[in-house]
Amino acid sequence: MSYTIIRNAQIVNEGKIKTQDLLINGERIEKIGENISIKSLHREIDATGSYLFPGLIDDQVHFREPGMTQKATIYTEAKAALAGGITSYMEMPNTIPPATTLELLEQKYEIARNHSLANYSFYLGTSNSNLEEIKKVDPLKICGIKIFMGSSTGDLVVDNVASLENIFKHSPILIATHCEDDIRIKENTVPLRMQYGDAIPMRYHPIIRDEKACFDSSKYAVELAKKHNSRLHIFHLSTLEEIALLENTTPLAEKRITAEVCVHHLWFDSNDYATLGSLIKCNPAIKGHEHKPKLLQALKDGFIDVLATDHAPHTMQEKMTRTPDGSINYFKAPSGLPLVQHSLYMLLDFWNNKQIRLVEIAEKAAHNPAICFGIKDRGFIREGYYADLVIVNPESEWEVGGENIYYKCGWSPLEGYKFKSKISHTFVNGHLVYNNGLFNENNLGKRLEFIR
């Protein structure tokens, strides 16, 4: 059955919402219009009262394979993403071994080719010593390179000034950065460790990884990018101060410096450590409540371009690692939280609360990632484009928990929360992979292609 008609959908696309039919032929959208008729054998879905979104594109996820498959795999997390309306993802290099060579990177592509239900791309990791590997990157084949600028992740930390200069000068492709100043973080840690030992309360996480640590590192990245005319994309902005480093007058397709905000930095704030503790420990830290409205407004106003998840699952056992006296061990409880299944739901909650428009959700989580990274034939609902689509019933309440969590780690910081809307269908390359809680795994996703 190669034809599918979606009837009477409220199509959310390119700044408009319009009730139309949509015809899928094989992998692609063939026609968008009213009262589409077709004589061939086909599937028909009545989407009356529902919204049809382009499949979301998440530009920052950690799927943990290879090397940490006790936390997650490409198969499990891509499946969870599809249940949450994310049809394409770009995955991080901090696996075991870290993907700092093109050979290791292709090994990850091979895993995805055999197991990923969603579309995929992978970042090449950077180090103080792999400049020659970076120079060999083909911009048409991968999404970008990833720099951990002086913080966060072991062998992938780039903290040598000369190495940073050379990467920004010579990279043939988009440079994505995690920006936190490691020296500042270590200085902030000392007095708290002296007072609490390993049992630093989680409420101090945004004090240790504070606004200045983020701003100083992001400012340095912007300065390097401007010096070398690099294509820079700053991941997971978490402070209102960093907004001042960005501009919103240049069309996105022409910007040399872009930025992303993650949904958890819009949803949670430092007050939530009291109830969720290490479950919402992440880097950069979730900070005070004053940052949330400023970051959301900067996203709406175009200073911040992309919305993503930084999906980073850990097992509950790891998150609850304790000191001998029974307290959570601040240093051993890992940073990161699982989000790919629930980010669209969180955005729809913002919509229900009149904080964001549906067309802005489509723009920031689908259109803009496609533009920002130059993704070919995805991110929009257009004739001729791949049929990566999500149908949302806006009036179907459900509660997060139990068997409806698809992450391999098996938990979510949102457990017990009731959402008012529900994803009913997800298509990837024209294939109905998710249908009201049931998965059809007969087709796998594709490697993302780029036009640059």
N, C-alpha and C positions, 0 to 999 in steps of 0.2 A: 504494500500500500504506500505509494509515493506521494499522494496528494492529501493534504489536510487543509480544511477550511475552518478558521476561527470566526464565528459569527458574532456580530453586534458588540464587539469589544470596544471599550473606551481606551483608545490607543494613546499612550502617553509618550510623546516623541517630539523632539526639536521645538520645545517651547509651547506646544499645543496639546490639547486633549480633544480627540474627535472620535465619534462612534462610527466604526467602519468594520467591514469584513477584511480578512487577510487570508490569502492563499499561499500555502507552502507547497512547493514542487521539489521533491527530493531534499537537498540540503539547504535550499535557498528560498527566500521570499519571492514569489513570482508576481503577485498582484496585491495591491491595497485599494479598496474601493467599497462601493455600496452594492448590495445584492449580487455578489459574485456568484455566477452559476458555472457548473462544470459537469460534463456528462460522464467523465471517467469515474471509476471506483475510487472512493475516498473516505477519509475519516472527517467527521464534522463535530466541532465543539461549540456549544452555545455559551458564549461568554457574556450574555446579557447581565448588566449590573456589575461586571468585573472590569478591572483595569488590566491593560496589556502593556508591559514594559519591555524595553530591550533588555536582554540578559546583562546583568551587572558584570563589570570587569574589575577584579580586585588586584591592585598593583603591588600588594605586599602581603604574602602569607609565608608561614613556616610549616611545611608538611612533614619535616623530620626524617625523610628517607633520602639516602641511606643512613644507617648508623644509630638511629634513635627510634626504632619502630615500636618500642614499648609505649611510646607516647602517641604516635600517629603514623599513617602511611599515606602515600599519594592516593591510593584507592579510597581509603576511609574518609579522608578530609575533602577530596574532590566530591565524593558522594554527599557529604554534609553540606558542602557549598551549594550543590544543585538543589537540595531541599530548601535552601535559603535564597534561591534566585540568582546566585553567582554562577555564570556559565563559562567564564574564563578567569584564569589566575596567573600571577607571576610570582615565582617562588624563590625564597632566599637561599644564599649559598652556605649558611652556617650549619651544614650537616657534618657527618663523620664518614669519610674525610671531607674537609671543607672543599667546595667546588672552586678551586683557584686555578685550574687548568682547563683548557677546552676539552681535553680527553675526559676528565672527570665530569665536566658539565654534560657532555654527550651521553655519559652513562645514566645521568638523571633523566635526560630526554628519552632514553630507551625504556626506563621504568615507566614513565608516563605514557609512552606509546603503547605499552602493553596493559596498562592498568587504570589510566585516568579516564573517568567518565566525563570530565569537563575539559575544555580547551586549556592549553598551558604554554607557559614560557618560563625560562629560568635565568636568573642573574648569574653572571660570573663574579666570584668573590675577588677582592683585592687584598694584597698584603704589602708589606714593605719591600718585597723582592720579586713581584711577578709582573713588572711593567712590560716585559717582552711578550708575555702571554696576552696582556690587555691590548697591545698594539695589533695582534693578529685577529681580533674580533671582527666578524662580519656584521655590520649594523642591520642587515636584512634578516639575520637568523636568530638573534636573541633580543630580549627586551632592554638590557642595559648591564652595567656593572654596578656593584654595591660596595660602598666604603663605610666601614664602621670607623668614624673619625675620632679616634682616641678613646673609645669606650665600648663596653658591652660584651664583646664576644671573642675571647681567646686569641687563636692564631690569626683571626681576620682583622684584628685591630691594626689600623694604619696610623702610627703616631710619630713617624719620622717626617720632618718638615720637607726634606728633599724628595722623599717618596711621594708625598701629597702633591707637591709642585709638579712633579713629572707626570703623575696620573692626570691631573687637571689639564696639563699642557698637551698630552699625547693621546688621551682616550679618543677613539674614533666614534664613540657612542655615548648615549645618555649616562650620566653619573648620578646614581641615587645614593643619598647619604643618610646615615643615622648620626645625628649631631648632638653629642653631649661631651662636655669637657671633663676628661677623666681626672685631671689634676684637681679641679674644683670638687669633684665628687669625693675623692680621697680625703681632701682637707675637711670636708663636711662630715665625713664618717668618723674621724679620730675622736672628737669629744664624746660622741654618742657611744662609741665602742668602749671607751674608758668607763662610761657610766653604766652601760647595760650588758657589756660583753657581747656574746652572740645573739642575745635575746632582745635586740633593739625592736621596740614596738613598731608595727607596720605604719602607724600614723606618721612616723618620721621619714618614710621613704621619699615623699616630695620635699622634705627638708634637705635630705642628702643629695638627691638629684633635683636640684632647685632650678628656679627660673634662669639664674645667671649661667649655670652650667649649660643649659640649652641655648640661650641667646648667644653667648660668646662663641660656641662652636658653630652655630648656624651662620653667624656673622662672618666667621673665618671662611666657611665654605662659599658664601656669596662673594667675598673678596677674591678668593682664588678663581671662581668662575668668571668674574668680571675681568680679572687680569688676563686670563687665557682664553676668553670667549668660549668657555665650556658650556655644554648643555647640562645644566644642573637640575636635579629634582630632589627636594628636601622632604624626607619622610616624616610622618607623624609629628607635626607641630603640636605642642602641648601648652604653649604660653601665649598670652596676648602680646607680650613684648616682641615676639618674633614676627608678628604681622608687619611691623614697621620696616622689615627687611624686604618686603614684597611690594609689587605694584599691580594695578588692575587696568591699565590703559592700553597695553599691547594685546592684540588678539592672541588667543591661546596658541594657535598654530605657529605664531612667530616668536613666542616667548623663549628666551634662553634660560630663564630661571623660573621654575615652577615649584609648587609645594602641595603637600597632602596633609589632611587631618584624618584621624581614625575615629571611628564611631564611639569607642569607649572614652575618648577624651571629651566627647560631647555629652555623654550619658552619665558617667560617674563623676564624683568629685571627692575631695579629701575627707569629707564627712562619712563616706561609705567604707573607709578602712575600719571603722568601729564595728561593723557587722560582717564585712566580707574579708578583712585582713589580707592574708597572703594570696587569696584567690584573685584579687585585682592588682597584685603587685606586677608591674610591668615597667619597661624602660622605653622611652622616658616615662617618668612617673605620672600617674593621675594626680592632678594638683587642685588648688583651691577652686571653689565654686565660681569665683569671679572670672575665670578663664573661659568657661563653657559658652556663655552668650556671645563673647567677643570672637571666639573661634568660629562659631556657627555663622555669625554675621559676616565675618571675613570670607567664609566659604560662599555664602550667598552673593556677596559683593564682588567676587572674582579675584580677591587677593590670594586666597587659597583655591586651588584648581580642582583637586581630586579628593574624593572620599573613599576610604578603604578600611581594612580591619587590623592589619598586623596580626592576623590569627596565629597564635603561638601556644599550642597545647602542651601541657605537662600532666602527668598522672596526679591524682589526688594525693597519693602517698608522698610524692615529691613535694607538692605544694605545702603539705602539712609536716615537713621534716622538723623535728623538735630537738631542743637542747636537753641535757641530762635532767634538768628540773621541770621539764614538761612544756616549756614555752616554745613558740614557733621560732626556729632558727632563722634569723633575718638573712644571713649570708648563704644558707644552703637551700632555702625555699626559692625556687627559680622564678625568674620574671617572665611574664607572658600569660595570656588568657585566650581561650577558644571563642571565636566569634563568627566564623564564616556562615554558619547556619542561621544566625539571628540578626545580622546587621541590617538587612532590608526591613525586617520587622521593627527594629529600633527606629529606623528612619520613618516608617509608616506611623509609628507612635508620635514622632515629632510632627508629622502631618496632621494627625488627629488632634494634636494640641495647638495647631495653627502656628507652628514654629518654622515650617518649611512647606513649599508647594510640591506637588507631585512631579511637575515638570523639572523642578530643581533636583529632585532625587535622580531622575533619569539623566539629567545633564551632568551632575557631579560624580555619579557612580557608574555611568555607562558611556555617555557621549565623550566626556572630557578625558577619561583614561585612554579611549581610542585615539583621540586627537593628540594628546600629550605624548604617547608612545608611537604614534604612526601605525596603528594596527590596521591591517587590511580587511575591509568588508565586514567590520563588526562594530558594535557599540551604538548602532542606530537601527530603527525600523524603516528600512528602505527597500524598494524593489531591487533585486539583484544581490542583496546582502545575505549573508548566512542567517538562517532562521534560528537565532539564539533569542529566545523569548520567554517571558514569565507572565503568567496570569495570576492576578491577585483578587481574591474576594474581600472587599473592604469591610464586610459585616459578618465575620465568622470568628467568634472568640475562642481562644484555646490557651492552655497553660503549659509552660515549659517544664519538662520533667520526665523522669522515667524513660520509657522506651521511645519517646519522640526525640531524644537527643542522639544524633548520629556520629558525633565525634568519637574517635577510638578511646579517648581518655574518659568518656562517659559522664562528664559533668559540665555544667555551665554556671557562671555567676548569676545568671538570670533565672535559675530554677525557682519555681513558684510564681513567677511573673505571668500575668495574663495579658496576651496581646489581643487586640480587637479585630485584626485582619489576618488572613491566612492565604498562603501561596497554594494554589490548586494544581497548577501545571508548570513544568519547566521543559523547554525544548533546547536541545543542543544540536546545531547543524541539521535542523529539521526533524530530529528524532525526539519523540516524546519520552524523555528519560524519567521524569517524575510526574506521577498522576495521583493526586490526593493520597499521599502516603505510600504509594507503591512505586517501585523502581523497575524500569526495563533496561537491563544492562547489556542488551545485544549489540549496541554501538558504543564505541569509545570516542573521546574528544580528539581534537586535532591540535597540532603544533601551530601556535600563532605565527602569522606572517606579517611582515612590516613593510611599509612604504616610507622611505626616508631620503 
